[in-house]
Amino acid sequence: MAADISIGKAPHPLAVLPFYGTGAGFFAALAVLLFMTAGELTGHHFNPHVLAIVHTAALGWGTMVIFGAAYQLLPVICERDLYSVALAVVSYVLLTIGTILLVWSFWVFEVGALMITGGSLVVVAALLYTVNTCATAALHQNSSVQRAFIVSSALWLLITVIIGLLLAINLRVTFIPRNHLDMLKLHAHAGLVGWFLQLITGVSTKLVPMFLLGKSKREWLLYAALVLQNVGLVLFLADGYFNPITAKMLIYAGIVALGTAAWLVYLADAYRNRLRRKVELLMKHTAVSFACLAVGFVLLPMAYYFTDTRWVSLYGTFLFLGWITAIILGKTFKTLPFIVWSSHYRHLTGKVKVPLPKQLYSERLTVYQFYLYLAAFVLLVAGMIADYMPLIRVALVLWMMLAAVYAANVAKIIFHKPMITDGNRTQ
Amino acid sequence: MEIELNSPFAAELVKAQTALMQVIDPELYVNIVDLGLVYGVDFTNEAKVKVTMTLSTPGCPMGDAITGGVKNALETVFPGREIEVNIVWEPRWNYHMITDEGKAQMGLE
């Protein structure tokens, strides 16, 4: 069969690098904000500073890096070039400005024009991302479950940010005939289950087997995951909008948990059937991430039944600082170096000896990153459970060190100077 | 990529194979010959060198770099001849196509 499929061109660096660089900046800001609000972390989540922190984590850190990674990986998953680099760049500008406005307005709790403008910019950024994703996926005639996850997650992102914008407007002019805090739960879980979980499910089932040189023939598990994750979420949102949030909602969480288990069983099967026996340190971040997600599901009934606000804080900590952060820390160095390498050395391969993508970052820093992360996370969780402030503060100092190490390594890749140009060594 | 010594183009094929071993898959850190990505090199047209190869995954963002590397490597050893790279997806590449040398380089069992 002749090559009627794109052989794949790395997207323009502008569609990827700004997201990683800005995401690293937001991660550093997140660590500083956490340190500044150490005393409020185990309190009620509807608190201006906690809302600012959650949106820094969800939009500035998680969504920012995931947008960049998605623009880089969509061609791999959809087997087509990215539909539009221009849309990607515009989505970057809007997401960055929107997130800054939103985080600032939460921090000072200025309800009104600033918060609504920030939310609107984020909605437009999500819309552009969704258009780019759907258009890239639609260019391919064959469907795949991974593509379905990517498209579904993009649509859920759009729904999440639209609900978020409506909630921001509702804070200024009350028009939603429902309890604002209950609506906040719907908004948060549309984002967690619809956007983050489905995106990570889709991308990981393509990348993890690729990195481990493993495979699973049990693809039905992924279709089951797609259906269960969506059915559980739709039931939760529909029931949660019309009725008060009660213990019944845990049934829907159980359905999502089954969908998550199906995905993890698929990955475990690929892991068992892998050719690469040695698991790299960066892949261990992924394992930690999945363990945190599993703990998150266990914490959900505790957060519901126990009145102590610490359990909700722990639930959020395991999801944002455990699950989402761990997977980003690991996958950054499995994806970002390739786009920079491609722009500097693609035209030189086969002509002269060029450095490998893994030589664009410091492997030593990734080792520091892994152990700093483990220490920071474990100490923070222990401090929150014990409600012992000195321990929480020590943990948050480690988080700031971790953010600095991560940002330094990301900067090393982004600002890499070509070592060779047209056969001449320059460094 | 197998070379039959009684092939009329055996010398060219060896030369091509040696050149293609300089092209490294940046994702797997192994040259494309040992990865089993090169299915054949055709010298029957005197003005052209036609390479039939695959990639480890369709849509691989490194595909452009790898095919560019193939052209660069062969242009160096066959100056003046047009280099044509024909990407195919059948047979689909799989891990069993990696040579023993390639497996050793990747630390596979």
Interface residues (C-beta under 8 A of the other chain):
Chain A: M1 A2 A3 I5 S6 I7 G8 K9 A10 P11 Q72 P75 V76 I77 C78 E79 R80 M210 L213 L275 R276 R277 K278 F338 I339 W341 S342 Y345 R346 H347 L348 T349 G350 K351 K353 L356 P357 K358
Chain B: A19 L20 Q22 V23 I24 P26 E27 Y29 L55 T57 P58 G59 C60 P61 M62 G63 D64 A65 I66 T67 G68 G69 V70 K71 N72 A73 L74 T76 N86 I87 V88 W89 E90 Y95 K103 M106 G107 L108 E109
